[in-house]
């Protein structure tokens, strides 16, 4: 596989109160405009756009930014797995000549606009599974993401002895990293294990602090070929390999023979195989952290540890800065902001450029970004400097 | 009957059949005529063998709790007064799993592996929901 590169990144301010004051589209345009400018490009050179599912149309991005030569527009419908999966598609698009420069925007008013729980209760078609959820989940009160995934966490605890304090170690690591990131919504708000354990149960075993933030914000990246990247001013970050996958069945979360086999279970070996690398080669990981257990589960399915060993793996500071595998050095969806996983790619690029100061992973050369969406769709990208 | 305010299934397609049997007090799943595989939720054809032929076949109604959650804070307005409430995934003797609730067990006493038996709760004149009770034998 020919390599592609990320040549520009951009983000907006991240906030809860009082809200962004910008429309969902304007937030994404601000991040996109910064990413395009950082790459040293003009909007007319962006000829590919891959919007995040259900948050905008390529046509409106192009019309507002001045992308007069748009010829490739596509969306990967994998929820939070879309950004890393879009890196895979964007790399293929630029290397096959379908586009020269592809923009990946994401962003929303997740705090001041419609909350996910409202969208789900008002529009059943927004739920993965659609009519299945309507007819077989909602009548029993199985209505929202923390509930859907909590049953996986509960089963993992049963089979492998995973404990609440281990989920807490993930929440604490993200919060600790956010103290080094002035853009993080939870900057200046440290948390202890007692704080974590005292937070109310939302969907047992998920407490309040097992759940990602609801925030306003946008982020974007620009992808091009390795050849074109060399001609631009910024330091390109190489996409060594990217892959995506779906659980089976993807539209129904309870009837999987192996309930821990998710999209990433398929995608991770594919990506490492393509790159000729293994998980132990990785310097840091940006793991889609919608909820704490999803981090633990993805660490297992990527292969950083064996299935069932995720609990002990996340303890003892191993996933914190200075540990064996720093995870989500920006604070992630749990403590920086919920920017749909695009913020994970932005942070990985900054680590590989070596521009993160006190939260820099020393000598970072290879990083992993994952995505998790819907009922367990997965994606992974291996990025290198 | 007082007005029922929680979300209801829509009685269309295979869901009309599934819930039609529930109204009669019968839990039936699709069973493939070709290879005998049971399936839930309803599908158009058998993903195991490709056969388009199936029979709505009566379940023993017996199963055990495979996993569960206790919802402490409802995230859907209709359930605001229901919390705390438990939701269970029940693995049936036939091998399929279904999402439901164990109606007669306190959420704090739920356990994975608990043996349960189906029952039906008539929530409207048209719709009975399949729920579970702790098995007596």
Interface residues (C-beta under 8 A of the other chain):
Chain A: X117 X120 X121 X131 X132 X134 X135 X136 X137 X138 X139 X140 X141 X142 X143 X144 X146 X147 X150 X151 X152 X154 X155 X158 X200 X201 X202 X203 X204 X205 X206 X249 X252 X254 X255 X259
Chain B: X6 X7 X8 X9 X10 X12 X15 X18 X19 X40 X41 X47 X66 X67 X68 X69 X70 X71 X72 X73 X74 X75 X76 X77 X78 X79 X82 X84 X85 X87 X89 X96 X97 X98 X99 X100 X101 X112 X129
